[in-house]
């Protein structure tokens, strides 16, 4: 039995025109790759148990956010070196609540002689939900920023990592650096 295919379009390859049947077109349409799906990682399992226990006892139903595709953020949980010792510290972005009770927190666990100290660096209200992400500036990153002009040079770097609360769309961020048992902040991205 002979099948006759109707030519409904053509395809040009290296300047040669080839007829394409409706059957071939439907087959090509079926071969398209499915849309990419966001892979949600369970960051709670990557957080050490003692730190998770502190968050569980202090923030009911807390969770890690899933960053927007157009945001630069890779992970709401990052290992870093904030105080210059050999024990890893952690920077995190987590959320609590929903709708009008929503709050997003940028925080850090910094190692000390007895374990870790917990710091809330900043909190964001519902209106700014999904507009910020966690970013780490590694040790010796140079910041070219007016807040340091009074020190005689407008470039500043730190011997430890810094945590940034960075905005997805605008070139805006707040950077937190650990010094003498507390965090200080500045805005090099504005």
C-alpha positions in Angstrom: 0.0 0.0 0.0 1.4 3.3 -1.0 1.0 6.4 1.3 0.9 9.8 -0.3 2.1 12.6 2.0 0.9 16.1 1.3 3.7 18.7 1.2 2.6 21.7 3.3 5.9 23.4 3.9 9.5 23.4 2.9 12.8 23.3 4.7 16.0 24.9 3.5 19.3 23.1 4.4 22.6 24.4 3.0 20.6 26.4 0.4 18.7 23.4 -0.9 14.9 23.5 -0.6 13.3 20.3 0.7 9.5 19.7 0.9 8.3 18.7 4.4 5.1 16.7 4.8 2.5 17.5 7.5 3.4 14.1 9.1 7.0 15.2 9.3 6.0 18.5 10.7 3.9 16.9 13.5 6.8 14.6 14.3 9.2 17.6 14.5 6.8 19.4 16.8 6.6 16.4 19.1 10.4 16.3 19.3 10.7 19.8 21.0 12.4 19.7 24.3 10.1 20.0 27.3 10.3 23.3 29.2 13.0 23.4 31.9 11.7 22.8 35.4 13.1 24.5 38.5 14.7 21.9 40.7 13.9 22.5 44.3 16.7 21.5 46.7 16.0 20.7 50.3 18.5 23.1 51.9 17.2 22.2 55.4 19.0 18.9 55.1 22.2 20.7 54.3 22.1 22.8 57.4 23.8 21.3 60.5 21.4 19.9 63.1 22.2 22.5 65.9 21.6 25.4 63.5 18.3 23.9 62.2 17.2 23.4 65.9 17.8 27.1 66.6 15.7 28.1 63.6 13.0 25.6 64.4 12.7 26.8 68.0 12.8 30.5 67.0 10.8 30.7 63.7 7.7 28.5 63.3 7.3 27.1 59.8 10.4 28.7 58.4 11.7 27.7 55.0 14.2 28.5 52.3 13.0 30.6 49.4 13.2 29.4 45.7 14.9 32.2 43.8 13.4 33.6 40.6 14.9 32.6 37.3 16.0 36.2 36.6 17.8 36.5 40.0 21.5 36.0 40.3 21.1 34.0 43.5 22.3 30.4 43.4 21.5 29.2 46.9 19.7 30.6 50.0 22.3 28.7 52.1 26.0 29.3 51.7 29.1 28.1 53.6 31.6 30.9 54.1 34.4 32.2 56.3 33.1 35.2 58.1 35.4 35.5 61.1 38.8 34.2 59.7 39.0 31.0 61.8 39.2 27.5 60.3 35.6 26.5 61.2 33.0 27.1 58.4 30.3 29.7 59.0 26.9 29.8 57.3 25.0 32.6 55.6 21.3 32.1 54.9 18.2 33.6 53.5 15.0 32.2 54.9 11.3 33.0 55.0 8.6 32.8 57.7 4.8 33.2 57.3 2.7 34.1 54.3 0.8 37.1 52.9 0.7 40.0 55.3 2.6 38.0 57.9 5.4 37.2 55.5 9.0 38.0 56.5 12.3 37.2 54.7 15.4 37.2 56.8 19.1 37.4 56.0 21.1 35.8 58.7 24.4 34.2 59.7 25.8 31.5 62.0 29.3 32.5 62.9 31.6 29.9 64.7 32.9 30.6 68.1 34.6 28.7 71.0 31.4 27.0 72.1 29.7 26.4 68.7 28.0 29.1 66.7 26.5 32.6 67.3 23.3 33.4 65.4 22.8 36.8 63.8 19.8 38.3 62.0 21.3 40.8 59.6 18.1 42.2 58.0 14.5 41.4 57.4 12.3 42.2 54.4 8.5 42.7 54.3 6.0 41.0 51.9 6.1 43.9 49.4 9.7 43.0 48.6 9.2 39.3 48.5 11.3 37.5 45.8 13.2 40.7 45.0 16.4 39.9 46.9 18.8 37.0 47.0 21.8 35.9 49.1 25.3 36.4 47.6 28.7 35.9 49.1 31.6 38.2 48.3 34.8 36.2 49.0 37.8 37.4 51.0 39.8 40.1 49.3 37.0 41.3 47.0 37.7 45.0 46.4 34.9 47.4 47.0 35.0 50.8 45.3 32.7 52.8 47.4 32.2 56.3 48.9 31.7 55.0 52.5 35.5 54.4 52.6 36.6 57.8 51.2 37.1 59.1 54.7 39.7 56.4 55.2 41.8 58.0 52.4 41.1 55.4 49.7 37.9 54.5 48.0 38.8 50.9 47.6 38.4 48.5 50.5 38.7 44.7 50.8 38.3 42.4 53.8 40.3 39.3 54.9 37.1 37.3 55.3 34.0 36.7 53.2 31.1 39.2 53.2 27.4 38.5 53.0 25.3 40.5 50.5 21.6 41.0 50.4 21.4 41.7 46.6 18.5 42.9 44.6 17.4 40.9 41.6 16.7 43.7 39.1 18.6 46.8 40.1 22.3 47.0 40.9 21.6 47.4 44.6 22.8 45.5 47.6 23.7 45.8 51.2 26.9 44.1 52.3 27.5 42.8 55.8 31.0 42.1 57.1 31.9 40.6 60.5 34.3 42.5 62.7 35.1 42.2 66.4 32.1 40.1 67.3 29.4 42.0 65.3 28.3 42.7 61.8 28.7 46.1 60.1 26.9 47.1 56.8 27.5 49.2 53.8 26.1 49.6 50.3 28.7 49.4 47.6 26.2 48.6 44.8 24.1 51.7 44.8 
